[in-house]
Amino acid sequence: MDVASIASPGRSTENEYGDVVWDLSSQSTSSGSLPSKSDPSRRHSSSASSSSASANRDNSPGSNGRRTRPSVASIASSLPTVREMHDRRTSSQTTLTVPAPSHISSLSPDEPVVSSKKVLLNFEKVAARDPRMEEERIRKLSRCNTEYLRQRSVYDRLVDWADSTRKRPPLPAKEELVKLAQHYYPARADVKVQICDFGVGRAERTEIIIGQIEDYWQSKPDWVDVRWIHAPLGLGLTHSSIEDIFLHDSRPGREFENGGAAGWPYLETEVLNMRSHKDFQEMRDVYLILSNLTELDEELDHSSFKNDENSSLQSDIQWRAGHRAMTASYWNLVASDMPWQLDEGLVMGMRGPLEGLQPITRHVDPQMLSTHPFFKDSHLVRNVFRCFHRSDGILLTMSSMAGVNFLDKKLSKHLSEPVHAMFDNENTSALRYVFAAFADQGTSTWHRRTVDWFLTYLITEVGVTPHAQRQGFNAPDLELAYQAVIQDLKRRRHAPWRKNETVKLVRDYLACIDELTIIKLICQRQVELFKGMQQDVRKFENEDNRERRLPDNPNGESMRERVKWALTMVKGRHDSIERLLIDAKQSMEALFQLRSIEQNELAIVNDSQNKAILIFTGVTIVFLPLSFFTSYYGMNLSSIVDTPRTEGYFWKVCGSIALFIVVVVSFASFRHHLKHMWHGRRQAKPPSSMV
């Protein structure tokens, strides 16, 4: 903001919708100020912050007091594509001797800024990609696939060895097992960390390792307004140590007193994301099999901090492990990378690193969601996403979230990609999408170039996932998928009765109800988070108004608008899941009633059959003895030719055989009861040593 703007700050008022409207008629403008709202040369921003529906809503005649906006057609017709913008910058930089890196994008002074609200007015142009960045992503994906196939062969041999009961195949070599463990669970010092810097008309991304992280939060370049550091760590010892060291090095930022927990003014939320069922199963197998091979512990423990260059991280982790009465071993440190199933762990509010280490089982049961054809290869998991911001403009986020956030028609293809390469795909990762949203213009489209605004944007973007809105609703979302699953259960409910089918159907109902219940609880917690954030951002805006701090881009999306959009999204999902949960419970109750009626009808049929059997039994009781005696006494062995045997011989042979058959059949029929009685008597008898 220039000096003239500060000297003449203008006035702000609130309309009937609670939005802050700035009157800039008294504000003097300069060559460095933002362009006016009626400037027709305004170009499109790549920051995807809201849907076209929200932009059209603001243009509606009933929105009194809101800022007027140009029509959709007038803006869409003048929007250049991302490739056109890239070619324009490339042609203007042909005289440079050193080309700029592909991950740095600069905004030339003659390119005006457009509001981030108009982001999805022309979807195809927004979805265009920089060809050089796409080629780089494909090369990295190819390298990751090659490494994955190499480790997959080792994994297959390891599982064959673990599952064999008699003649076991040879165990893979020790070096192969160490590399396999580090492939799925990287050593803590080698975990990749993303550093994203945002300035006016410029954005830059750098990839480092955790072993260098402390150097990057000490300070930031002068051109950077906000530095965002993301470490893919779940709740655990490393997570807790990095959090404390980061907050200790500088003063905290504005406190989110209502959005955060009691006495903890930082934001956190649980995020649902899609993982490949095969990849999820592999992570469980590797952890539970290799953690029991003690011959690997020494080498793995040594590799945990082999590349650590931080001054205090390793010592803090060791102290924290001793404080919690545990060892800072390799497997204790990497256990936090394990994503949680829906029924594992707590629903947010963790108070320490140990609460993230929940007991896990090796077998991963398929979810009811995977019975939907679109989600057949996927597994819905939970991850905690935590944010820590400081007053110096540095934001630290940590989460082991590494799955698909945005649902589209290529979900199966995205799930087949290695987890390590998903961050580079903005069509799957919400974190990558946030960087790509501002990679072209940096902070120029931000309503306020502060870490508070970016934190609000980030957590509202991540907190509402997974959804299909960013990809144009070309795939079913969770609500539609679960609705189809419940409809299939209802269809099976009316199928003809078969043995054990009812038990299986009830189990499927219970699994579906459990999944919907957990999703509902997570959505309910997110609704509470965004309601608290509404109060916090309203307080921030009131403070800015009192101190006469003008927004850096009046046309940009304010924090209040972002939170309102996210709250609407989450409340809609919560209400839909709640209706589906009620439907599933009522459907299961109807199943019980239907089966009860069927049992009553079967009882009536059985009663008529029992009467017929009773009559047949009575007739049999009368005539069976008569038939036996007449047959027996009517036999005359002496009259049979060449048979010198008598009736005594007949009784000896046939009677012995009959008695033997009766004894064998009796023992076979009552073997379980006799075995239970025998073991009961043996257990009741005291041991000889106690006599």
HUGIWO-V929747 format. One record per pair of residues at least 6 apart in sequence whose ideal C-beta (glycine too) atoms are under 8 Angstrom apart, sorted by the first residue. I is the first residue (numbers start at 0). J is the second residue. Records with the same first field share a line. If there is no record, write none. Layout:
I->J  J
//
This chain:
0->32  549  551
1->29  31  32
3->26  27  28  29  32
4->26  27  29  32  549
5->549
6->27
7->25  26  27
8->26  547  548  549
9->21  22  23  24  25  26  549
10->21  22  25
11->19  20  21  22  544
12->19  20  22
13->19  20
14->20  63  64  65
15->63  64
16->62  64  65
17->537  559
18->64  65  557  559  560
19->540  544  557  559
20->64  65  66
21->549  550  553
23->553
26->549
33->112  551  552  553  554
34->40  41  111  112
36->66  67  68  553  554
37->69
38->111
39->69  73  77
40->77  111
41->74  77  111  112  113
42->77  78  79  84  110  111  112  113
43->74  78  79  113  117  118  121  124  125
44->112  113  114  115  117  118  439  440  443  444
45->81  118  125  435  436  437  438  439  440
46->115  118  436  437  439  440  444
47->115  118  119  125  432  435  436  469
48->115  116  118  436  456  460  556  561
49->115  116  118  119  556  560  561  564
50->119  468
51->71  119  120  122
53->116  564
54->68  71  116  117  119  120
55->71
56->62
57->65  66  68  116
58->67  68  70  71
66->553  554
68->114  116  117
71->120
74->113  117  120  121
75->120  121
78->120  121  124
79->87  124
80->124  127
81->124  125  127  128  129  439
82->127  129  130
84->439
85->129  130
88->104  105  107
91->107
92->98  99
99->105
100->203
101->129  131  132  135
102->132  203  204  438
103->201  202  203
104->201  202  438  439  440  441
105->200  201
106->112  199  200  201  439  440  441  443
107->200
110->200
112->440  443  444  552  554
113->444  554
114->444  552  554  555  556
115->436  444  445  555  556
116->554  555  556
118->125  436
119->125
122->471
136->420  423  424
139->420  423
140->416  417  420  423
143->416  417  419  420
144->416  417
146->182  417
147->182  417
150->178  179  182  183
153->171  175  176  178  179
154->179  281  284  285
156->168  170  171
157->170  171  176  179  284  285  288  289
158->284  288
159->168
160->167  168  169  170  171
161->284  288
170->176
171->179
173->294  295  298
176->289  292  295
177->295  298  299  302
179->285  289
180->285  289  295  299  329
181->189  299  302
183->281  282  285  286
184->282  285  286  329  333  336
185->191  333
186->299  302  303  304  305  306  329  333
187->209  237  303  304  307  316  332  333
188->208  209  210  303  304  305  306  307
189->208  209  210  305  306
190->208  209  230  231  232
191->206  207  208  231  419
192->206  207  208  209  211  212  215  228  229  230  231
193->204  205  206  227  228  229  422  430  434
194->204  205  206  207  215  226  227  228
195->202  203  204  226  227  228  229  434
196->202  203  204  205  219  220  223  225  226  227
197->223  224  225  226  227  437  441  442  453
198->220  222  223  224  441  442
199->222  224  441  442  443  448
200->440  441  443
201->222  441
202->434  437  438  439  440  441
204->434  438
207->215
208->306
209->230  232  237  241  307  309  312
210->304  306  307  308  309
211->308  309
212->228  230  241  309  312
213->244  309  310  311  312
214->308
215->226  228
216->226  228  245  248  249  393  395
217->248
218->391
219->226  391  392  393
223->392
224->392  441  442  448  449
225->392  393  394  442  448  449  450  453
226->392  393  394
227->393  394  396  434  453  457
228->393  394  395  396
229->395  396  397  398  430
230->238  241  395  396  397
231->336  397  398  399  400  401  422
232->238  241  335  336  397  398  399
233->335  336  337  338  355  382  383  397  398  399
234->335  349  352  354  355  383
235->331  332  334  335  352  355  356
236->316  319  320  323  325  327  331  332  335  352
237->312  316  332  335
238->335  352  355  385  397
239->319  351  352
240->312  315  316  319
241->312  395  397
242->385  387  395  397
243->315
244->311  312  315
245->387  389  395
246->387  389
248->389
249->389  390  391  393
250->389  390  391
251->264  265  387  388  389  390
252->388  389  390  450  451  454
253->388  390  451  535  539
254->264  535
255->264  265  266  531  532  535
256->264  535
257->530  531  532  534  535
258->266  528  529  531  532  534  535
259->265  266  267  531
260->267  348
265->385  386  387  388
266->385  386  454  458  528  532
267->347  383  384  385  386
268->347  383  384  458  461  462  524  525  528
269->346  347  381  382  383  384  521  524  525
270->381  382  383  384  398  400  404  461  462  464
271->379  380  381  464  465  477  518  521
272->379  380  382  400  401  402  403  404  464  465
273->374  377  378  379  380  402  403  404  406  410  414  465
274->338  377  378  379  380  401  402  403  414  418
275->376  377  378  414  415
276->363  365  369  376  377  378
277->376
278->414  418
279->338  363  378  380
280->363
282->336  337  338
283->337  359  360  361  362  363
284->361
286->330  333  334  337  359
287->359  361
288->361
289->295
290->330
296->328  329  330
299->329  330
300->328  329
302->329
303->327  329  332
304->312  313
307->313
316->327  332
317->327
319->327  352
320->326  327  331
323->351  352  353
325->331  353
331->356
334->355  356
335->352  355  356  399
336->399
337->359  399
338->380  381  382  399  400  401  402
339->357  380  381  382
340->363  378  380  381
341->366  379  380  381  513  514  517  518
342->513  517
343->357  359  381
344->355  357  381
345->354
346->517  520  521  524
347->383  524
349->355  383
355->383
363->378
364->510
365->378
366->378  379  510  514
367->481  484  507  510  511  514
368->374  377  379  477  480  481  484  514
369->375  376  377  378
370->484  487
371->475  480  483  484
373->410  474  475  480
374->410  480
376->411  414
377->403  410  414
379->477  514
380->402
381->517  521
382->398  399  400  402
383->398
384->396  397  398  400  458  461  462
385->396  397  398
386->394  395  396  454  457  458
387->394  395  396
388->394  395  450  451  454
389->450
392->449  450
393->450
394->450  453  454  457
396->430  457
400->430  461
401->418  421  422
402->418  421
403->410  413  414  421  427  428  465
404->427  428  429  432  461  464  465
405->426  427  428  429  432  464  465  466  467  469  470
406->465  466  467  470  474  475  476
407->413  426  467  470  471  473  474
408->470  473  474
409->426
410->474
413->421  424  426  427
416->424  427
421->427  428  431
422->428  430  431
423->431
424->431
425->431  432  434  435
426->432  470
429->460  461  464
430->461
432->460  469
433->456  457  460  461
437->444  445
442->448  551
443->552
444->552  555
445->452  453  551  552  555
446->452  550  551  552  553  555  556  557  558
447->543  550  551  552  555  558
448->551
451->539  558
452->558
455->532  536  558  561  562
456->556  558  561
458->532
459->529  561  562  564  565
460->565
462->525  528  529  565  569
463->525  565  568  569  572
465->476  477
466->476  568
467->473  474  475  476
468->568
475->483
477->518  572  576
478->572  575  576  579
481->511  514  515  576  579
482->579
484->511
485->511  579  582  583  586
488->504  507  508  511  583  586
489->586
491->500  504  507
492->504  586  589  590  593
493->593
494->500
496->597
501->590  594
504->590
505->587  590
508->583  586  587  590
509->587
511->583
512->580  583  584  587
515->576  579  580  583
516->580
518->576
519->573  576  577  580
522->569  572  573  576
523->573
525->569  573
526->566  569  570  573
529->562  565  566  569
530->566
532->562
533->559  562  563  566
536->557  558  559  562
537->559
539->558
540->557  558  559
543->550
550->557
634->646  649
636->642  644  645  646  649
637->645
666->673
//
